[in-house]
């Protein structure tokens, strides 16, 4: 939370993310956040999104430590960008699960 918003519930990023856990508008809608600047609503949504990301990567990345990295990277950039990076890793001979 400190890294995302410096504990400021009214924080808004240049990219449009808002609140304590800096949820993007689409993500906030996906997890049912009505007011991203309400600390309780924002944190509840952030936790719900982390759970969704955990489920998303659960069957895709076997190694638990690596999976956590994918979850956190996805929280920061979105799972689609992480999947793009996996495809590029595969294309250029890297390990898409590392």
N, C-alpha and C positions, 0 to 999 in steps of 0.2 A: 504494500500500500504506500509506503514511504517512497519507493522508487517510482511508482506510477503517478502519484499526485501530491507528494510531500504532505500527506494527511489533510489536504484541502478538499472538502466535499464539493466546492464549486469549481474545481479545476476543469479546464477544457484544453485539449491539445490542438495543435495546428491541423491535425488530421480529422478532428471532429469527435474524438473520444472524450468522454466526460465522467465526472464523479471521482470518488475515491479510488476505484479500481479501473478507471479509464476504459469504460465499455464503449465500443463503437455503437452508433445508433441501431444498426441491423442486429448486432449481437444482443443489445439490450432488449429489443423486441423479441428476439428468439427465446430469451430466458424469462420473459414476462416482466421486465422492469418498466414501471410506469413513469417514475421520476428518477432519472439517473443522478440527480443532485441530492436526493434524499439518501443519507448514509446507509440506513437500514435496507432500503430497496436496492441500492447499488451493491452493497456487500452480498446480499442474498443472491443477486443476479450473477455476481462474479463467482461465487461458490458454485452456483448451478452450472455456469459455463465451464468451470474447471472439471466438474463431474462429467459434463457432456464430452469434453476433450479426453478425459480419462477413458471413457467408454469407446470413443472414436478410435483411439490408438491401441486399445487393449488387445485386440486380435491382430493388429498390423505389426506391432513391435514386441517381440517376445521378451527380450531382456528388460527387466524391471528398471534398471538404472538408465538405460538408453530411452525407455519409454517416457520416463519423467522429463528428460531433456526435450523430447518431441512435444510433450504436453505444454511445457513452459514456452518453448519456441512458438507453438501454435497460439498460445494466449497473446504473445507479443505481436506476431505477424499475421496470424490466421492460418488455419490448417491447409488451405489451398496453396499458399506460398510454400509451406513446408513440403507438401506433396510435389510441387514444382521442383523444389531442390532435390527431392528424392529421384525424380525422373532424370534430372541433369546428372546426378551422381551415377545412376545406372548407365546413362548414355556415355559418360566419360570414364567408365571402368571403376567407379567407386562403390562403396557399400551404401545402399540406400537406407539401411537400417542403423546406421552409425552416425 
